[in-house]
Amino acid sequence: MNKVLNISALTIRGLKRFVNEHKDNIEKGIVFNPYGTNMKATFTFYLIFATGIAENQILSFGDLNEYVRTRFSGKEISISKGLCNILQKEMGESEHYADIIKEGAKIIEEMRFD
């Protein structure tokens, strides 16, 4: 069964909380388990990764929401194992994905609650 994430359910507080909860692993250099089953965590790490990619220029929660709408074509995202495999592959293809996630986490920590 697919989980559906509404963009409106994506909150800056939730994202900041996720970064805080995973801070130690992010700082050590996150390594993905290709057999992992936590699809929401995979999706959230992808959002942090996307934020850390300089050319995306995601500097605010509004920028991130716009990126999500553009990247996933709409207001609802079906978070499936297939989608998570694609996102994990995309992150893994970047040689320095752990550093990109670190950078994204720093940007998210600095985002304001506007």
Secondary structure, 3 states (H helix, E strand, C coil): CCEEEEHHHCCHHHHHHHHHHCHHHHHHCCCCCCCCCCHHHHHHHHHHHHHHCHHHCCCCHHHHHHHHHHHHCCCEEEECHHHHHHHHHHHHCCCCHHHHHHHHHHHHHHCCCC
